[in-house]
Amino acid sequence: MKRYLSRLIFIFGFIGLTNCSEVAHDKATNSIDYTQVFEEYKTKSAPLADIEFGQRMHSDPFIKDMMVLEYVLKEANTSLYRYRSMQEIEEHFKNAISDLGDSTYYLEFVRKIAHTFNFIACGHSGWGHTDAYKSYRNQQMKFFPLNIYAIDDQYFIRQNLSLDTSLKHYDEILSINGMKIGEINNILKEHMNKDGTSGDNGRSEIEKYFQMAYSNFIDNPKIFQLEIKDDKGSIGSINLEALSLPIIDSIGKIRYSTQAKNDLPLSLKIDTKTQIATYTIKSFRNEVISHFQQDFELFTDSVFKEINIHQIEDLIIDIRDNTGGWTANGRYLFSYFIKNEMSYVDRVEFKKIEDFTFKPLITQDAGILDSMQFETSASAMLEWINYPSLRVEPNKENNYGGKLIILINDLSHSCSVLFSSMMSNHTDAIFVGEESGGAQCGQNGMVLNFVLPFSGVPIHISTAQYYLNISDPNNSKGVEVDYAVQNNIESNIKGKDSVLNFALNLIQNIDGEN
């Protein structure tokens, strides 16, 4: 009788844990009927499983979603095998599914998703949280209440958003809940956005997204035990209460709302004393630029007109933190530095442009238009033969022939890297800062958005591969700098920009030598 009762308890406990779609799934072979899954999602127009965000639940819906992700990537992502072999990709998914076990948490699942995109290293592909999870997160969860400076394997307090006012700006954080900073970085960088083998330390992304990254990829404790070193070198420990996002946001608005910030995406500064011009481009995205009533081509024309009027022969272009945007804008800027027409992008290829079998999951397609013309290439891919940025002609009016320094870092992505690659290969530009965060050979685009049918997790993937007019089109590194410089804690304390100041001194020293 006891054995019978225990079996009943096990069966009913298992049923209570299951809570997912009845779509056939053969766990032994990890196979599902994809057509049936897509049709069921189309009919329901909602996730096929009820996800319990804060509780362990049966892994079946997550396993199915991992299988769907692999299926979609194989069908649509052009660069899936650019850095990994088919065998490596299949082995990765096999291990990820096995690691999920019989039951798991939602965050364990998204860690597998994040690590998958890090492994694939397609910088234009990634994931996000569901709206339902974001609502749950805002209402139920608590987070690390500090913003940080990340300098190699050191963290310093940039903003104190906690209830403990004894913490001071620029105090160094030596450990968090017993983990040294190097250990934390090693975990985070395996889950952060990655493109090829470029900017692989993930420093800037860790700094920018630390609160969410720690929550997503490490832990969600109620208390953070910090080991702190102050400006006098004294080391102590402090227990810091985790706070909800609304409270953190409120504290931030009260304590830091008066900090000055230049939000304009395009700006020009001419130092009439040194005769050095600095053109700062925070984004190549027309949507961002037009939001501030600016126009990229008109503003860029005005920049080089002003440079010509003032007879400026020393120029700095700052595209640090510029995550990209419209390829045509980078091409337009490039036209001011060349004397002859040339190829800008050699070719753009797709696996497929329409009739995706996973169409019911797509929330936004890649933007394929009737005016786009395609031909089958020698590699059996679809080549976009009338891509508008294949060629670039020199902008002869106010064409620039002076000295040039370009500032980049590991948040310089996408068409920022395309522009930088072309400048590195075809001009005498000097690069200062940190290696770009995008691979020279791995430029992608035409992003398609879809959802995983069981969890509803939103995914975006690149469907196009761009091949650049550079000496080594297989270079998976980012654009590397001639002078490696990053802001240090001393310059941050003083409110100085070490990278820009280095560039200013460098260009003046070059002038002095000449």
C-alpha positions in Angstrom: 0.0 0.0 0.0 2.8 2.4 0.8 4.5 1.7 -2.5 1.2 2.3 -4.3 0.7 5.7 -2.5 4.2 6.8 -3.3 3.7 6.0 -6.9 0.5 8.1 -6.9 2.3 11.0 -5.3 5.1 10.7 -7.9 2.6 10.6 -10.8 0.5 13.5 -9.5 3.6 15.5 -8.6 4.9 15.0 -12.1 1.6 16.1 -13.7 1.6 19.2 -11.6 5.1 20.0 -12.7 4.4 19.4 -16.4 2.1 22.3 -17.4 3.0 22.5 -21.1 1.8 21.8 -24.6 0.9 18.3 -25.7 2.9 18.6 -28.9 4.7 15.3 -29.5 8.3 15.2 -28.1 10.4 12.1 -28.3 13.0 12.9 -25.5 15.1 9.8 -26.4 15.8 11.2 -29.9 15.0 14.9 -29.1 12.7 15.2 -32.0 9.4 17.1 -32.4 6.9 17.8 -35.2 8.0 21.3 -36.1 5.1 21.9 -38.5 2.6 20.9 -35.7 4.4 23.2 -33.2 4.2 26.2 -35.6 0.6 25.6 -36.5 -0.4 25.2 -32.8 1.4 28.5 -32.0 -0.4 30.2 -35.0 -3.7 29.0 -33.7 -3.1 30.0 -30.1 -1.1 33.3 -30.9 0.4 32.9 -27.4 3.1 30.9 -25.8 2.2 27.2 -25.7 3.5 26.7 -22.1 2.6 28.5 -18.8 6.0 29.6 -17.5 6.5 29.9 -13.7 9.3 32.4 -13.5 10.3 32.0 -9.9 9.8 28.2 -9.6 11.4 25.1 -10.9 9.3 23.5 -13.6 9.4 20.6 -16.0 12.1 21.2 -18.6 10.0 19.9 -21.6 8.9 23.3 -23.0 12.4 24.7 -22.6 13.9 21.6 -24.4 11.5 22.0 -27.2 12.3 25.7 -27.5 16.1 24.9 -27.7 15.3 22.5 -30.5 13.2 25.2 -32.3 16.0 27.7 -31.9 18.5 25.3 -33.6 16.0 24.5 -36.3 15.4 28.2 -37.1 19.1 29.1 -37.0 19.9 26.3 -39.5 17.2 27.6 -41.8 17.8 31.3 -41.7 21.0 32.4 -40.1 23.7 32.9 -42.9 26.7 33.0 -40.6 25.8 30.1 -38.3 28.8 28.1 -39.5 31.2 31.0 -39.9 33.0 30.4 -36.7 31.7 27.0 -35.7 31.3 23.7 -37.7 28.0 22.0 -38.1 29.3 19.3 -35.7 30.2 21.8 -33.1 26.8 23.5 -33.3 24.9 20.2 -33.0 27.1 19.2 -30.1 26.4 22.5 -28.4 22.6 22.1 -28.6 22.8 18.5 -27.5 24.8 19.5 -24.4 22.5 22.5 -23.6 19.4 20.3 -23.8 21.0 17.6 -21.6 22.1 20.2 -19.0 18.4 21.3 -18.6 17.7 18.0 -17.0 14.1 17.0 -16.1 13.3 20.2 -14.3 14.8 23.7 -14.3 14.2 27.4 -13.8 13.3 30.0 -16.4 16.6 31.8 -15.8 18.6 28.6 -16.3 16.9 28.3 -19.7 17.8 31.9 -20.8 21.3 31.3 -19.6 21.5 28.5 -22.1 20.1 30.8 -24.8 22.5 33.5 -24.0 25.5 31.1 -24.0 24.3 29.7 -27.3 24.4 33.2 -29.0 27.8 33.8 -27.4 29.0 30.5 -28.8 27.7 31.2 -32.3 29.3 34.7 -32.1 26.9 36.4 -34.6 26.9 39.9 -33.3 23.5 40.7 -34.9 21.7 37.7 -33.3 20.5 37.5 -29.7 17.6 37.2 -27.3 15.4 39.2 -24.8 13.1 38.6 -22.0 9.3 38.2 -22.4 7.1 41.1 -21.4 5.6 38.7 -18.8 9.0 38.2 -17.2 9.8 41.9 -17.2 6.5 42.5 -15.4 7.3 39.8 -12.9 10.9 41.1 -12.5 9.6 44.7 -11.7 7.2 43.4 -9.2 8.9 40.5 -7.5 12.6 40.7 -7.9 15.5 42.7 -6.4 18.8 43.7 -7.9 22.4 44.9 -7.3 21.9 48.6 -6.3 25.2 50.0 -7.7 26.4 51.1 -11.2 30.0 50.3 -11.8 33.1 51.2 -13.7 34.7 48.0 -15.1 38.4 48.4 -15.8 39.9 45.0 -16.7 39.2 42.8 -13.6 38.5 45.7 -11.3 35.1 47.2 -10.4 34.6 50.7 -9.0 31.4 52.4 -7.7 30.2 54.8 -10.4 26.7 55.4 -8.9 25.4 54.5 -5.5 21.7 53.6 -5.9 21.5 51.8 -2.6 20.1 52.7 0.8 23.5 52.8 2.3 25.0 56.2 1.9 28.4 55.2 3.5 29.5 53.8 0.1 31.5 56.4 -1.9 32.0 56.9 -5.5 35.1 55.2 -6.9 35.5 52.9 -4.0 36.8 49.6 -5.4 34.7 46.4 -5.1 37.0 43.5 -4.5 34.4 40.7 -4.3 30.7 40.2 -4.4 29.2 37.4 -2.2 32.6 35.7 -2.0 33.4 35.8 -5.8 36.4 37.8 -6.9 35.8 40.2 -9.8 37.9 38.1 -12.2 35.6 35.1 -11.5 32.5 37.2 -12.1 33.9 38.6 -15.4 34.7 35.0 -16.6 31.1 34.0 -16.1 29.5 37.1 -17.6 31.7 37.3 -20.7 30.5 33.8 -21.7 27.0 35.1 -21.9 27.4 38.6 -23.3 27.0 39.7 -26.9 29.9 38.5 -29.1 30.9 38.9 -32.7 33.6 36.5 -34.0 36.7 36.8 -31.8 36.5 40.6 -31.5 36.6 42.5 -28.2 36.2 39.2 -26.3 36.7 40.5 -22.8 33.2 42.0 -22.9 34.3 44.9 -20.6 32.0 47.6 -21.8 28.9 45.5 -22.0 29.6 44.1 -18.5 29.9 47.7 -17.3 26.8 48.9 -19.1 24.5 46.1 -18.2 25.9 44.8 -14.9 22.7 44.8 -12.8 20.8 42.8 -15.4 23.8 40.6 -16.3 24.4 39.6 -12.7 20.8 38.8 -12.2 20.5 36.9 -15.5 23.7 34.9 -15.4 24.9 34.6 -11.8 22.4 34.9 -9.0 19.5 36.9 -7.4 20.4 37.2 -3.7 18.5 39.3 -1.2 21.8 40.6 0.3 25.1 41.4 -1.5 28.1 41.0 0.7 30.8 43.3 -0.7 34.4 43.5 0.1 35.3 47.2 -0.4 38.6 49.1 -0.7 38.3 52.8 -0.2 40.5 55.6 -1.5 42.9 55.3 1.4 43.5 51.6 0.8 41.4 50.4 3.8 39.6 47.1 3.2 36.3 46.3 4.8 33.1 44.4 4.2 29.5 45.6 4.0 26.1 43.9 3.5 24.1 45.7 0.9 20.4 45.1 0.6 19.1 44.2 -2.9 16.4 46.6 -4.2 13.6 46.5 -6.7 14.1 48.2 -10.0 11.4 50.9 -9.3 13.3 51.9 -6.1 16.7 51.8 -7.8 15.3 54.0 -10.6 13.8 56.5 -8.1 17.0 56.8 -6.2 18.9 57.4 -9.4 16.6 60.2 -10.5 16.9 61.9 -7.1 20.7 61.6 -6.8 21.9 61.9 -10.4 19.2 63.8 -12.4 21.3 67.0 -12.6 24.3 65.3 -14.2 25.0 67.0 -17.5 24.7 64.9 -20.7 25.0 65.7 -24.3 22.4 63.5 -26.0 22.9 64.8 -29.6 24.1 61.9 -31.8 26.1 64.1 -34.0 28.4 66.9 -32.8 31.4 68.9 -34.0 33.9 70.7 -31.9 36.7 72.8 -33.4 39.5 74.0 -31.1 40.6 77.2 -32.7 43.7 77.3 -30.6 45.1 73.9 -31.6 43.2 73.8 -34.9 41.9 70.3 -34.2 38.4 69.3 -35.1 36.5 66.4 -33.3 33.5 64.9 -35.0 31.6 62.7 -32.5 29.1 60.2 -34.0 27.2 58.3 -31.3 25.0 56.4 -33.7 24.7 55.7 -37.4 21.0 54.9 -37.0 18.8 57.3 -38.9 16.0 56.7 -36.4 18.1 58.0 -33.6 19.6 60.9 -35.6 16.3 62.1 -36.9 14.8 62.0 -33.3 17.1 64.9 -32.5 16.2 66.8 -35.7 19.5 66.0 -37.3 20.3 64.5 -40.7 23.5 62.4 -41.2 24.4 63.5 -44.7 23.6 67.2 -44.2 25.4 67.3 -40.9 28.5 65.5 -42.3 28.6 67.9 -45.2 28.5 70.8 -42.8 31.4 69.2 -40.8 33.7 69.0 -43.7 32.6 72.4 -45.0 33.6 73.9 -41.6 36.9 72.0 -41.6 37.6 73.4 -45.1 36.6 77.0 -44.1 38.9 76.9 -41.0 41.6 75.1 -42.9 41.7 72.3 -40.4 44.3 69.6 -41.1 43.9 67.6 -37.9 40.7 65.6 -37.4 39.5 63.2 -34.7 36.4 61.0 -35.4 34.9 59.5 -32.2 32.7 56.4 -32.8 33.2 54.9 -29.3 30.0 53.2 -28.1 28.5 53.6 -31.6 26.7 50.3 -32.0 26.0 50.9 -35.7 23.0 51.7 -37.8 22.7 52.4 -41.5 25.6 51.1 -43.7 24.9 54.0 -46.1 25.9 56.5 -43.5 29.2 54.9 -42.9 29.8 54.7 -46.6 28.9 58.4 -47.0 31.4 59.4 -44.3 34.1 57.1 -45.9 33.6 59.0 -49.2 35.3 62.1 -47.8 38.6 60.2 -47.4 39.1 58.5 -50.7 40.2 59.8 -54.1 38.8 57.1 -56.4 35.6 55.0 -56.7 35.8 51.6 -55.1 33.8 48.7 -53.7 32.5 49.4 -50.2 30.8 46.0 -49.7 31.8 43.3 -52.1 28.6 41.3 -51.8 25.7 40.5 -49.5 24.4 36.9 -49.2 21.3 35.2 -47.8 20.4 31.5 -47.2 16.8 32.3 -47.8 14.6 35.4 -48.2 11.0 34.2 -47.9 8.8 31.2 -47.3 10.3 30.4 -44.0 8.8 27.3 -42.5 8.6 29.0 -39.1 6.6 31.9 -40.4 3.9 31.8 -37.6 6.7 32.6 -35.1 8.0 35.7 -36.9 7.1 39.0 -35.3 9.1 41.2 -37.7 10.6 40.1 -41.0 14.0 41.1 -42.3 12.6 43.9 -44.5 12.9 42.2 -47.9 11.4 44.5 -50.6 10.1 43.8 -54.1 12.8 46.2 -55.5 15.6 44.0 -54.1 17.1 41.7 -56.8 18.8 38.4 -56.1 20.8 35.8 -58.0 22.1 32.4 -56.9 25.8 32.8 -56.2 28.6 30.3 -56.8 28.3 29.1 -53.2 24.6 28.4 -53.8 23.6 31.4 -51.7 21.2 34.2 -52.7 23.3 37.3 -53.6 21.7 40.7 -53.3 23.0 42.2 -56.6 21.5 45.7 -56.3 22.4 46.3 -52.7 22.7 50.2 -52.6 26.0 50.3 -50.7 28.1 48.1 -52.9 30.1 51.0 -54.4 31.3 54.3 -53.0 32.4 57.4 -55.0 34.7 60.0 -53.5 33.0 63.1 -52.2 35.0 65.7 -54.1 33.7 68.8 -52.5 35.6 69.4 -49.3 37.4 66.0 -49.6 39.7 65.6 -46.6 43.4 64.9 -46.9 44.7 65.9 -43.5 45.7 63.8 -40.5 43.0 61.6 -39.0 42.6 59.7 -35.7 39.6 57.4 -35.1 38.5 56.5 -31.6 36.9 53.1 -31.2 36.1 50.6 -28.3 34.4 47.3 -27.7 30.9 48.9 -28.0 31.7 49.9 -31.6 29.6 47.4 -33.6 28.0 46.7 -36.9 28.4 49.5 -39.5 30.8 51.3 -37.2 33.1 48.3 -37.7 32.4 48.2 -41.4 33.4 51.9 -41.7 36.5 51.4 -39.4 37.6 48.3 -41.4 37.4 50.2 -44.6 39.3 53.2 -43.1 42.0 50.8 -41.7 42.4 49.1 -45.0 42.3 52.0 -47.4 43.5 55.2 -45.6 46.3 56.3 -43.2 43.9 56.7 -40.3 45.3 56.1 -36.9 43.1 54.1 -34.4 43.1 54.8 -30.7 41.2 53.2 -27.9 40.1 49.5 -27.7 39.6 46.8 -30.3 36.1 47.1 -31.8 33.4 44.8 -30.6 32.5 43.6 -34.1 34.4 41.3 -36.3 35.7 42.6 -39.6 34.6 39.4 -41.5 31.4 38.9 -39.5 29.3 41.9 -40.5 25.7 40.9 -40.7 22.4 42.5 -41.0 18.7 42.3 -42.2 17.6 41.2 -38.7 14.5 39.0 -38.4 12.6 38.8 -35.1 10.6 35.8 -33.9 9.5 34.1 -30.7 10.2 30.7 -29.2 6.8 29.0 -29.3 6.7 27.5 -25.8 8.3 30.1 -23.6 7.6 33.2 -25.7 11.2 34.4 -25.4 11.9 36.9 -28.2 14.8 36.1 -30.5 16.5 38.2 -33.2 18.8 36.8 -35.8 20.8 38.1 -38.8 19.7 36.7 -42.1 22.4 38.4 -44.3 26.1 38.1 -44.4 28.2 41.1 -45.7 31.6 40.6 -47.2 33.8 43.7 -47.0 36.4 45.1 -49.4 39.3 44.5 -47.1 42.6 42.7 -47.4 41.6 39.7 -45.2 37.8 39.1 -45.5 38.1 36.1 -43.1 39.5 38.2 -40.2 37.3 37.4 -37.3 39.0 40.0 -35.0 37.7 43.5 -34.6 39.5 46.5 -35.9 42.6 46.7 -33.8 44.0 49.9 -32.5 47.4 51.5 -33.1 47.4 52.8 -29.6 45.6 50.9 -26.9 44.1 53.3 -24.4 41.1 53.1 -22.0 39.8 55.4 -19.4 41.3 54.6 -15.9 39.8 55.3 -12.5 42.0 58.4 -12.0 40.7 60.0 -15.2 37.1 59.1 -14.2 37.5 60.7 -10.8 38.8 63.9 -12.5 36.0 63.8 -15.1 38.7 63.5 -17.9 38.5 61.5 -21.1 41.9 59.7 -21.2 41.3 58.3 -24.7 40.4 61.6 -26.3 43.2 63.5 -24.4 45.7 60.9 -25.7 44.5 61.4 -29.2 44.7 65.2 -28.9 48.3 64.9 -27.5 49.2 62.4 -30.2 48.0 64.5 -33.1 49.9 67.6 -31.7 53.1 65.5 -31.3 52.8 64.4 -34.9 52.4 68.0 -35.9 55.5 68.9 -33.9 57.6 66.2 -35.5 56.6 67.5 -38.9 
